[in-house]
């Protein structure tokens, strides 16, 4: 199974994952600016615009951290990692995969916008992240 996953190009998976992150950031910026209704995201559970803004700001920060880790892990930015850092990054990425899978499920339980658009984006991102996570770094 790992050989099949590792068959795909690591850098292409990195670019796909970063593109998905940028789309996620754009969606949250659209919510913050009021262009996209706040009831369309977060499963429609935000009770006010301020609560949705807070959630969107948090999501943007988390996504930016994820993009930086992806840049390093997919070797788009070639940083030579020693064995310990390679293990730490691999463990972090593998541990966060179940959280990404839960994110897919949450998209299907959310609003129509999340079911139709964001779920597809999340699934593509999950596939790219799986490829990046199972790269041997040590």
C-alpha positions as a Python dict, from the first residue, in 0.01 Angstrom:
ca = {
    (1, 'X'): (0, 0, 0),
    (2, 'X'): (277, 245, 92),
    (3, 'X'): (455, 169, -234),
    (4, 'X'): (137, 260, -422),
    (5, 'X'): (100, 586, -228),
    (6, 'X'): (466, 675, -277),
    (7, 'X'): (431, 615, -651),
    (8, 'X'): (288, 964, -698),
    (9, 'X'): (513, 1269, -726),
    (10, 'X'): (581, 1432, -389),
    (11, 'X'): (618, 1787, -518),
    (12, 'X'): (297, 1768, -720),
    (13, 'X'): (116, 1649, -407),
    (14, 'X'): (270, 1945, -225),
    (15, 'X'): (149, 2193, -487),
    (16, 'X'): (-200, 2041, -475),
    (17, 'X'): (-205, 2061, -95),
    (18, 'X'): (-88, 2424, -102),
    (19, 'X'): (-352, 2510, -362),
    (20, 'X'): (-619, 2355, -140),
    (21, 'X'): (-485, 2561, 152),
    (22, 'X'): (-503, 2880, -55),
    (23, 'X'): (-862, 2800, -155),
    (24, 'X'): (-945, 2746, 212),
    (25, 'X'): (-789, 3080, 303),
    (26, 'X'): (-980, 3255, 23),
    (27, 'X'): (-1310, 3108, 145),
    (28, 'X'): (-1243, 3233, 497),
    (29, 'X'): (-1140, 3577, 370),
    (30, 'X'): (-1468, 3590, 178),
    (31, 'X'): (-1652, 3509, 502),
    (32, 'X'): (-1458, 3775, 697),
    (33, 'X'): (-1530, 4040, 434),
    (34, 'X'): (-1897, 3944, 426),
    (35, 'X'): (-1899, 3842, 59),
    (36, 'X'): (-1975, 3480, 148),
    (37, 'X'): (-2257, 3436, 401),
    (38, 'X'): (-2122, 3316, 734),
    (39, 'X'): (-2403, 3062, 757),
    (40, 'X'): (-2252, 2873, 463),
    (41, 'X'): (-1940, 2768, 652),
    (42, 'X'): (-1874, 2597, 984),
    (43, 'X'): (-2179, 2381, 930),
    (44, 'X'): (-2400, 2687, 968),
    (45, 'X'): (-2342, 2670, 1345),
    (46, 'X'): (-2207, 3023, 1389),
    (47, 'X'): (-2470, 3226, 1570),
    (48, 'X'): (-2327, 3564, 1475),
    (49, 'X'): (-2099, 3724, 1220),
    (50, 'X'): (-1841, 3798, 1493),
    (51, 'X'): (-1828, 3431, 1593),
    (52, 'X'): (-1783, 3332, 1228),
    (53, 'X'): (-1505, 3591, 1191),
    (54, 'X'): (-1324, 3449, 1492),
    (55, 'X'): (-1352, 3097, 1355),
    (56, 'X'): (-1233, 3213, 1013),
    (57, 'X'): (-931, 3393, 1159),
    (58, 'X'): (-836, 3077, 1350),
    (59, 'X'): (-878, 2866, 1037),
    (60, 'X'): (-657, 3102, 838),
    (61, 'X'): (-378, 3084, 1097),
    (62, 'X'): (-398, 2704, 1114),
    (63, 'X'): (-399, 2680, 734),
    (64, 'X'): (-95, 2908, 706),
    (65, 'X'): (96, 2686, 950),
    (66, 'X'): (-14, 2383, 751),
    (67, 'X'): (105, 2542, 425),
    (68, 'X'): (448, 2611, 575),
    (69, 'X'): (479, 2251, 697),
    (70, 'X'): (365, 2129, 354),
    (71, 'X'): (627, 2342, 179),
    (72, 'X'): (897, 2180, 391),
    (73, 'X'): (756, 1826, 397),
    (74, 'X'): (695, 1807, 21),
    (75, 'X'): (1044, 1942, -47),
    (76, 'X'): (918, 2239, -246),
    (77, 'X'): (1148, 2438, -20),
    (78, 'X'): (1448, 2205, -1),
    (79, 'X'): (1557, 2200, 361),
    (80, 'X'): (1794, 1928, 467),
    (81, 'X'): (1641, 1766, 775),
    (82, 'X'): (1830, 1546, 1014),
    (83, 'X'): (1681, 1213, 1119),
    (84, 'X'): (1505, 1347, 1429),
    (85, 'X'): (1329, 1632, 1245),
    (86, 'X'): (1232, 1394, 965),
    (87, 'X'): (1069, 1161, 1216),
    (88, 'X'): (894, 1451, 1392),
    (89, 'X'): (750, 1591, 1068),
    (90, 'X'): (643, 1245, 948),
    (91, 'X'): (479, 1165, 1283),
    (92, 'X'): (300, 1502, 1287),
    (93, 'X'): (168, 1453, 935),
    (94, 'X'): (56, 1095, 998),
    (95, 'X'): (-113, 1189, 1327),
    (96, 'X'): (-306, 1472, 1159),
    (97, 'X'): (-442, 1249, 880),
    (98, 'X'): (-729, 1115, 1095),
    (99, 'X'): (-820, 1475, 1177),
    (100, 'X'): (-833, 1550, 805),
    (101, 'X'): (-1058, 1247, 757),
    (102, 'X'): (-1290, 1379, 1030),
    (103, 'X'): (-1288, 1709, 839),
    (104, 'X'): (-1420, 1527, 533),
    (105, 'X'): (-1703, 1378, 736),
    (106, 'X'): (-1783, 1720, 883),
    (107, 'X'): (-1806, 1866, 533),
    (108, 'X'): (-2067, 1607, 438),
    (109, 'X'): (-2266, 1690, 753),
    (110, 'X'): (-2251, 2066, 691),
    (111, 'X'): (-2433, 2310, 470),
    (112, 'X'): (-2510, 2264, 100),
    (113, 'X'): (-2204, 2476, 13),
    (114, 'X'): (-1984, 2248, 225),
    (115, 'X'): (-2138, 1931, 85),
    (116, 'X'): (-2116, 2031, -280),
    (117, 'X'): (-1796, 2236, -299),
    (118, 'X'): (-1582, 2212, 11),
    (119, 'X'): (-1615, 1835, 49),
    (120, 'X'): (-1458, 1780, -295),
    (121, 'X'): (-1179, 2023, -211),
    (122, 'X'): (-1122, 1852, 125),
    (123, 'X'): (-1104, 1506, -32),
    (124, 'X'): (-847, 1622, -289),
    (125, 'X'): (-644, 1781, -9),
    (126, 'X'): (-665, 1463, 198),
    (127, 'X'): (-527, 1255, -91),
    (128, 'X'): (-237, 1498, -141),
    (129, 'X'): (-168, 1513, 233),
    (130, 'X'): (-165, 1133, 252),
    (131, 'X'): (106, 1124, -15),
    (132, 'X'): (312, 1384, 169),
    (133, 'X'): (268, 1214, 507),
    (134, 'X'): (399, 877, 393),
    (135, 'X'): (722, 1007, 241),
    (136, 'X'): (1024, 847, 403),
    (137, 'X'): (1233, 1127, 552),
    (138, 'X'): (1501, 933, 741),
}
